[in-house]
Amino acid sequence: KQWYQRRVRGVKSHGMLLCASDKDHTKVEVLRVPEGSKPGERITGESFTEAPDAQLNPKKKIFEKVQTDLTTDGSLQVTYRGELLRTSVGPLTAPSLASAVIR
């Protein structure tokens, strides 16, 4: 597993949710994966050629660095540095927030 087990509000958590939010964070939406995606499936982009790390080092704060370049485009699709993020069956999307930040 890439994420360490943590207590979130008193509940053991083994994962995380990605959400889109407007610039002032007054509206937040859980991102959608395309129907047919499998739990734990890798999210990737066309130019991602390196194998993922076996385990992330939380001290390096990798997600915090990557997160600054995650957004939604005008079609509500999630992008990283302008590149579409997808599972094997299609793109990740936000329900209604275009040009949103992802956290």
C-alpha positions as CSV (number, residue, x, y, z in Angstrom):
1,K,0.0,0.0,0.0
2,Q,1.3,3.5,-0.8
3,W,-0.6,5.3,2.0
4,Y,0.0,4.6,5.6
5,Q,-2.9,3.8,7.8
6,R,-4.1,6.9,9.7
7,R,-6.8,7.8,12.1
8,V,-9.1,10.4,10.5
9,R,-11.6,11.7,12.9
10,G,-11.2,8.6,15.0
11,V,-11.7,6.1,12.1
12,K,-8.8,4.1,10.6
13,S,-8.2,5.1,7.0
14,H,-6.3,3.2,4.4
15,G,-6.8,5.7,1.5
16,M,-7.8,9.1,0.4
17,L,-10.4,10.9,-1.7
18,L,-9.5,13.5,-4.3
19,C,-11.9,16.5,-4.4
20,A,-12.3,19.5,-6.7
21,S,-13.0,22.9,-5.1
22,D,-13.6,26.4,-6.3
23,K,-11.0,29.0,-5.7
24,D,-12.4,30.2,-2.3
25,H,-13.2,26.6,-1.2
26,T,-16.9,27.2,-0.7
27,K,-17.9,24.4,-3.0
28,V,-16.2,20.9,-2.8
29,E,-17.0,17.9,-5.0
30,V,-15.5,14.3,-4.8
31,L,-14.0,13.5,-8.2
32,R,-15.6,10.8,-10.3
33,V,-13.9,7.8,-11.9
34,P,-15.4,6.3,-15.0
35,E,-17.8,3.4,-14.7
36,G,-15.9,0.2,-15.0
37,S,-12.8,1.4,-13.1
38,K,-11.5,-1.0,-10.5
39,P,-10.7,0.0,-6.9
40,G,-7.0,0.6,-6.5
41,E,-6.5,1.0,-10.3
42,R,-3.6,3.3,-11.3
43,I,-4.4,6.8,-12.5
44,T,-2.1,7.9,-15.2
45,G,-1.4,10.2,-18.1
46,E,0.0,9.5,-21.6
47,S,3.4,10.9,-20.8
48,F,3.8,9.0,-17.5
49,T,6.4,6.4,-18.4
50,E,8.1,5.7,-15.0
51,A,6.9,3.0,-12.7
52,P,5.3,4.3,-9.5
53,D,7.2,4.2,-6.3
54,A,6.5,1.0,-4.3
55,Q,5.8,3.2,-1.2
56,L,5.7,6.9,-0.8
57,N,7.9,8.6,1.9
58,P,5.5,10.9,3.8
59,K,8.5,13.1,4.8
60,K,9.1,14.1,1.2
61,K,5.5,15.4,0.9
62,I,5.3,14.3,-2.8
63,F,1.5,14.7,-3.0
64,E,1.7,18.2,-1.7
65,K,4.2,19.1,-4.5
66,V,2.1,17.4,-7.3
67,Q,-1.2,18.7,-6.0
68,T,-0.3,22.3,-7.0
69,D,-0.5,21.3,-10.7
70,L,-3.8,19.3,-10.5
71,T,-6.9,21.0,-11.9
72,T,-10.0,20.5,-13.9
73,D,-10.4,21.8,-17.5
74,G,-13.4,23.4,-19.2
75,S,-14.8,19.9,-19.9
76,L,-14.6,19.1,-16.1
77,Q,-11.8,16.5,-16.8
78,V,-8.9,16.3,-14.3
79,T,-5.5,17.3,-15.6
80,Y,-1.9,17.4,-14.3
81,R,0.1,20.2,-15.9
82,G,-2.5,20.2,-18.7
83,E,-2.4,16.5,-19.3
84,L,-5.5,14.4,-18.9
85,L,-5.6,12.0,-16.0
86,R,-7.4,8.7,-16.6
87,T,-7.9,5.1,-15.6
88,S,-7.8,2.3,-18.1
89,V,-11.5,3.0,-19.1
90,G,-11.5,6.8,-19.2
91,P,-10.8,10.2,-17.6
92,L,-11.4,11.4,-14.1
93,T,-14.0,14.2,-13.9
94,A,-15.5,16.6,-11.5
95,P,-19.3,16.7,-11.3
96,S,-19.7,20.5,-12.1
97,L,-16.5,22.5,-11.2
98,A,-14.4,23.7,-14.2
99,S,-11.0,25.3,-13.6
100,A,-11.1,23.9,-10.1
101,V,-8.2,23.1,-7.8
102,I,-7.8,19.4,-6.7
103,R,-7.0,18.5,-3.1
